[in-house]
Amino acid sequence: MEEKENADEKLVEENIRINVISEEQIIPKSTEEKILCCCLNYDLTFSEYKSFDKLKKKVIPAYNNKNEEHEKTLQDLYNRTKEILNKDNNKSEITQISTKESENDKSNKEEEKIWRKIGFQTNEPRNDFRAGGIYSLELMIYFIKTYEQDYIDILNEEFFTFALTCIRVSYLVRTYLYLLTSEEIRINLKFQKGIFATRKQLKYFCYFLFDNDNLLSDICCITLQSIFQKFRENKKVGQKEVNYLIIEPIIQNSIQCLQNSLNDASLNGDFISHLKQSFRENFLKTLVN
């Protein structure tokens, strides 16, 4: 039993040691790593830590147009959106999206229209994934699968940049939960102190993550729904476009709501239900004012 615990501890140390320059030289642990070590030593079980480490490895990769799976996911986003848009016209044909290397003058006008409808800046969506990485694209697919009617409503609204909003939400929520590269976390720790989860909040997040692989996506989706609701409210009073002046305060309020929910979460309760209730009863109420 003792040998197994020692082996687990060595594996954890190896997972946490992410700043290796060479076999001989290792940079001292960053603040981020110290916090995670502290959580591990005093709060997290080994299984909870492994679920967090697994999620981090999944969500931090950049989008790579040379990666076949990444390209398939982007094609899936295009296909699902085109199918929804064409339902009323009884059209079912699906075209192959153009590659990164395609010349601009060969781009299909219908494809460009669909990318713009989704909320990308241009007809080359791959350029927009710099901040959100592959996870922001996967989040879009998850939102469409889980909240299809909401996505249909979004497509029927002009000016709502769903894609860019997903990218921004995924980045800021992941920042709060230490789900970025170490370099990005160092920069944020230096210039944006106070935006990271406390030990208790991270503990609860990892606890619920262990039983729900989709926890991060569920949190981001709740935030996206809140932003869209605020967009509709603003549109009624004449403000048509969704922009960072709208998005940033809502995301920050969303993260504050998440912080409060994680502080108050019951380990015996349904966290997602608790979180949704917290958003609806408290967060959304403040946005009306």
N, C-alpha and C positions, 0 to 999 in steps of 0.2 A: 504493500500500500504506500509506504514511504517512498519507495523507488519510483512509483507512478507519479506521485505528487512532485518529486524532484524533476522528473522528465517533463511534466506539464509546465513547470516553472521555467525550465530552460527553453521550451518551445515558445512560451509567451515572451520571454526576453528576446528571443530571436525575431519574433514578429514585430516587437516594439522598436527594435534597433533598426531604424529606417534611414539613418544618415551616414552610412558607411562611405568613406572616401576611398579607402584601400583596406587591405587586411590588417595593416599596422596602425592606421590612424582613424579614429572615430571621433566625430564632433560630439561634445557633451550633449546630453538630452535637452531638447527644447522644452519650453514651458508646456506646450501641448502634450509632449510625451510624458512629462512629469505628472500632469493631471491624469492622463490615462493610466499610468503606473499606480498612482494613488488610488484611483477608482478600482483598479484590479486588485490591489493588495488589501483594500479595506471594504470594498462594496461589491464588486462584480464577481460572479462565479466564473469559472473558466469557460463554461458553455456560453455564458452571456458575452464574454469578451470575444470568443470565436465568432459569434453571430455578428458582432460589431465589425470585427476585422474583415469578415467575408463581405459585408455590405460595403465597406470602404473600398475594397479592391474592385468591387463591381461598379461603383458610381464615379470614381475619379478619372477613368481613362478619357482621353480626348477623342473626338470623332475622327475617324481615319477612313478616307474615301478608298483606300486600298484594301480595307477590311471587308470581306464579302458579307459578313453578318451585319455590319453597320449599314452597308448599302441596301441589304434586304429589308432592314428595319425602316429605312427612309422610303423605300419603294412601298412598304406596307402602309406607311402614313399617307402616301400619295393615293394608293388604291382605295383605302377606306374613305378618304375625303371625297375622291372623285365619285365613288359609288353613292355616297349620300347626296352629293350635288346633282347627280344624274337620275336619281330615283323618280322625280316628277316627270322627267322627259323620256322615261323608259329606255335609257341608254345603259348599256352594260359593258361596253368594250373598255379594256384597261390597256394603256400604252406603257411602254418601258420608259422610265425617266431618263433624261439625258445625263451623261457622265460629267465629272468635274472637268474633263479635258475637252468637252464639246465646244465648238465655236458658238459665239453668241448669236450669229446670224442664222444658225441652224436650230436654235431653240424654238420649241413649239409654243405658239401663243397661248394655247389652251393650258399647257403645263405652267407657263408663267402666271396665268390667271389663278390657277389653283394654289400655287405657292403663295401668292399674294393674299389669297382668300384665307389661307391658314394663318397668315400673319408674319411671314418672313419679309426681310427688307428688299430682296431681289428675287430673280428667278434661279439663283444659285444658293439654295438653303444651307449648303455645307459650310459656307462662310460665316454663318450666324452661330455656330455651335462652339465658338472659342471659349466662352465662359461656362456654358452649361455642360459641355462634353456630351458623350453618348447618353448619359443618364437623362438629360433634358429631352432627348428624342424618345427614349423609352417611356418617360413620363407622359408625353403626348399620347402615345399608343395606349398606355394604361388608362388615361383619362377617357379616351374615346370608348374603350371597352367597358369601363365601369359606369360612365355617365354619358351614354350616347345621346340622350335627349338634350342634355346640357350642351354637348358639342354641336348638335344640330342648331340649337338656338344661337350659339356663338357664330356659326357660319352664316346665319341669316341676319346677323348684325353687321352693319358697315363699320369700318374703322377700328374694330377690336383686334389688336395684334396678339392673337392667341399664342403663336410660336414664341415671339420675343418675351411675352409675359411668362411662359413656362420656363424659358431659359433663365430669366432673372429670379424667379421664385426658387427654382431648383438650386441655384448658386447660393442665395442668401440663407435658405433653410439648411443647406449642407454646411455652410460656414458656421452657423450656430451650433451644429452637432459635430464639428471637427471632421467632417467627411470631405476633406480636400487634401491636396498634396501638402507635405510638410512645409514647403516653401511658401505656398499661399497662406497657410495658417500663420507662419512667422510674420508675414507682411501684415496680415489683419491684426495679429496680436500687438504689433508695433504701432499701427496707425488707427485702429478701431477697437480700442479696449472696451470690454463690457458687452460684446456681442456674442460671446460664447456661453454655452450651457455650464451651469455649476456642476459640481460633483454629484449632487443629489439628482439634478435634472437628467444628467447623462446616465446615471444609474437606472432611473425609471425608464428612460428611452430604451436602454439595452435590455431591460427586463421584459418590456412589452415586445421588443423586436424579436426576442428569442422565440416567441409564440406566433409572430406575424411577420412574415418576410416582406409584406407590402406596406409596413408601417410608414416608412418614409414617403412613399408615393401617396398613401392616404392623407398624410399631413399636408403635402403639397397640393393635392386635389382640393382639399377643404379651403386652402388659401386661394386657389384659382377661382373657385366658386364665389368666394367673398369679393374678389376683385371684379369679377363680371357683374355681380349684383350692384356694386358701387358704380361701375361704368354705366349701367342702365339708369341708375338714379341720376347721375350727372347728365346723361343724354336728355332726360326729360326737361332739364332746365337749360338746355342749349349747348352744353359742352359735348362735342361729338367724339373727339379723338381720345383714346386712352394713351397716356404718356407717363413718364416717370414721376411727374408731379402728383399723379393719381396713384401709380403703382407703389412707389416707395413707402408712403405713409401707411398704406394698407398692409404691405408685407411686414413692416415694422410692428404694426398693431397685431398682425397675425402671429409673429414670433413672440410678442409679449403675451398673447393669449396662450400660446404653446408653453411658454415658461410657467405661467400660472397653472396651467393644466398639469404639467409635469410635477410642479410643487405639491399640488393638491391630490394627485392621482392616488387612487386606492389600489394596492397590489392585488386585491381580490375582485376588482371591477373590470368592466369593459372600457378600456382606455379610449378607443375610437368613438364610442357612443358618448363618453364623457367629454371628449374634445369637441365633437360636433355640437353638443348641447352648450358648451362653454362659448363657442363661436356664435351660435345663434342667439343666445340669451344675453351675452355680455358684449362681445366684440361688434357684432352687426348693429346692436343698439347704439353704440357710440358713433358709428359712421353716419347715422342719419342726421346727427347734430352738426 
